[in-house]
Amino acid sequence: MNHILKCHEIVKTDFVRGENCYLYDSQGRRYVDLESGIWSTALGHGHPRINQVIRAQIEKVIHLGTRYPNALS
């Protein structure tokens, strides 16, 4: 990954799933996600209600941006 801007060393690349505040690697080991992104900081990984809403929305329209407002919910 030499083409990516390096802010810090990448130390682990085999995370296969997330649940709440944890990440799990391919060997099943659990890690606290201390570097979570914008969504998972507040909601955790794999929140069932959020996942349900996302699935319902992508069946309608996945992205329109700000140029095309709509009444979909």
C-alpha positions as CSV (number, residue, x, y, z in Angstrom):
1,M,0.0,0.0,0.0
2,N,2.7,2.5,-0.9
3,H,0.3,4.7,-2.7
4,I,-1.7,5.6,0.4
5,L,-0.8,8.7,2.5
6,K,0.9,7.3,5.5
7,C,-0.2,9.0,8.8
8,H,0.9,6.1,10.9
9,E,2.0,2.5,10.4
10,I,-0.7,0.0,9.4
11,V,-0.4,-2.8,12.0
12,K,-3.3,-5.1,11.2
13,T,-5.1,-5.9,8.0
14,D,-7.1,-9.1,8.7
15,F,-10.2,-7.7,10.5
16,V,-13.2,-9.6,9.1
17,R,-16.1,-8.3,11.2
18,G,-17.1,-5.7,13.8
19,E,-19.7,-5.9,16.6
20,N,-20.5,-3.1,18.9
21,C,-17.1,-1.5,19.9
22,Y,-15.1,-4.6,18.9
23,L,-13.3,-5.8,15.8
24,Y,-12.6,-9.5,15.1
25,D,-9.7,-10.8,13.1
26,S,-9.6,-13.9,10.8
27,Q,-8.5,-16.0,13.8
28,G,-11.5,-15.0,15.9
29,R,-9.5,-12.7,18.3
30,R,-11.4,-9.7,19.6
31,Y,-10.0,-6.1,19.7
32,V,-11.5,-2.9,21.1
33,D,-11.9,-0.5,18.1
34,L,-10.0,2.5,19.5
35,E,-9.8,4.1,16.0
36,S,-13.4,3.7,14.9
37,G,-14.8,5.9,12.2
38,I,-17.5,8.5,12.3
39,W,-20.4,6.0,12.3
40,S,-19.1,3.3,14.5
41,T,-17.9,5.8,17.2
42,A,-21.5,6.6,18.1
43,L,-23.4,3.5,17.0
44,G,-20.9,0.7,17.2
45,H,-20.4,-1.9,14.5
46,G,-23.3,-3.9,13.2
47,H,-26.1,-2.1,15.0
48,P,-29.3,-4.1,14.0
49,R,-31.6,-1.2,13.7
50,I,-29.2,0.9,11.7
51,N,-28.4,-2.0,9.4
52,Q,-32.2,-2.6,8.9
53,V,-32.7,1.1,7.9
54,I,-29.7,1.0,5.5
55,R,-30.9,-2.1,3.8
56,A,-34.4,-0.6,3.3
57,Q,-32.9,2.6,1.9
58,I,-30.6,0.9,-0.6
59,E,-33.6,-0.9,-2.1
60,K,-35.0,2.6,-3.0
61,V,-32.1,5.0,-3.8
62,I,-28.5,4.5,-2.4
63,H,-27.2,8.1,-3.0
64,L,-28.5,11.3,-4.5
65,G,-26.2,13.9,-2.9
66,T,-27.3,17.4,-2.2
67,R,-28.1,18.4,-5.7
68,Y,-31.2,16.3,-6.0
69,P,-33.3,16.6,-2.8
70,N,-36.1,14.1,-2.3
71,A,-38.8,13.0,0.1
72,L,-37.6,9.4,0.4
73,S,-37.3,8.2,4.0
